[in-house]
Amino acid sequence: MAVKKISVALDPDVAEAAASAADAHGQSLSAWLNDAARSRLVIESGRQAVAEWQTEHAELTVEERASAEALLDDLLGAARRGSA
């Protein structure tokens, strides 16, 4: 797969933590950052989809949001809370 090389600037503590996380996962820093960016893009896409749905239908109720949170906790567990 082709890649596009870019230069990024990170806060020193973020750069160190990202490098450590990449190493712990047996990945290069570039691969780890690519995975992190892809995950963030999926989240943003989901947020946009919810916003579009709410525009067409109605805003989610407190109960619907709580139900969704519970479902996500059941499906994703500790990973959702950042413990994985």
C-alpha positions as CSV (number, residue, x, y, z in Angstrom):
1,M,0.0,0.0,0.0
2,A,1.3,3.5,-0.9
3,V,1.8,5.9,2.0
4,K,2.1,9.7,2.1
5,K,4.9,11.0,4.1
6,I,4.1,14.0,6.2
7,S,5.7,15.9,9.1
8,V,3.8,16.4,12.3
9,A,4.6,18.2,15.5
10,L,3.6,16.7,18.9
11,D,3.8,17.9,22.4
12,P,6.9,16.1,24.0
13,D,4.8,14.1,26.4
14,V,2.4,13.0,23.7
15,A,5.3,12.0,21.4
16,E,6.9,10.0,24.2
17,A,3.6,8.3,25.2
18,A,2.8,7.5,21.6
19,A,6.2,6.0,20.9
20,S,5.9,3.8,24.1
21,A,2.4,2.7,23.1
22,A,3.6,1.9,19.5
23,D,6.5,-0.1,20.9
24,A,4.2,-2.0,23.3
25,H,2.0,-3.0,20.4
26,G,5.0,-4.0,18.2
27,Q,4.3,-1.2,15.8
28,S,6.3,1.6,14.3
29,L,5.3,5.1,15.5
30,S,3.9,5.8,12.0
31,A,1.7,2.7,12.0
32,W,0.5,3.5,15.5
33,L,-0.4,7.1,14.6
34,N,-2.1,5.9,11.4
35,D,-4.3,3.5,13.5
36,A,-5.0,6.3,16.0
37,A,-6.0,8.7,13.2
38,R,-8.2,6.1,11.6
39,S,-9.9,5.4,14.9
40,R,-10.6,9.1,15.4
41,L,-12.0,9.4,11.8
42,V,-14.4,6.5,12.6
43,I,-15.6,8.3,15.7
44,E,-16.0,11.6,13.9
45,S,-18.0,9.8,11.1
46,G,-20.3,8.3,13.7
47,R,-20.8,11.7,15.4
48,Q,-21.7,13.2,12.0
49,A,-24.1,10.4,11.3
50,V,-25.9,10.9,14.6
51,A,-26.1,14.6,14.0
52,E,-27.6,14.1,10.5
53,W,-30.1,11.5,11.9
54,Q,-31.1,14.0,14.7
55,T,-31.6,16.7,12.1
56,E,-34.0,14.5,10.1
57,H,-35.8,12.9,13.0
58,A,-35.4,14.3,16.5
59,E,-32.7,14.8,19.1
60,L,-32.0,11.7,21.1
61,T,-33.7,11.6,24.5
62,V,-31.8,11.2,27.7
63,E,-33.1,7.7,28.0
64,E,-32.0,6.8,24.4
65,R,-28.5,8.2,25.2
66,A,-28.3,6.2,28.4
67,S,-29.4,3.0,26.6
68,A,-26.7,3.6,23.9
69,E,-24.1,4.2,26.6
70,A,-25.1,0.9,28.3
71,L,-25.0,-1.0,25.1
72,L,-21.5,0.4,24.2
73,D,-20.3,-0.6,27.7
74,D,-21.6,-4.1,27.2
75,L,-20.1,-4.4,23.7
76,L,-16.7,-2.7,24.3
77,G,-16.2,-3.0,28.1
78,A,-12.9,-1.8,29.3
79,A,-11.7,-0.7,25.9
80,R,-14.4,1.9,25.8
81,R,-13.3,3.4,29.1
82,G,-9.7,3.5,27.9
83,S,-8.4,0.7,30.1
84,A,-7.4,-1.6,27.3
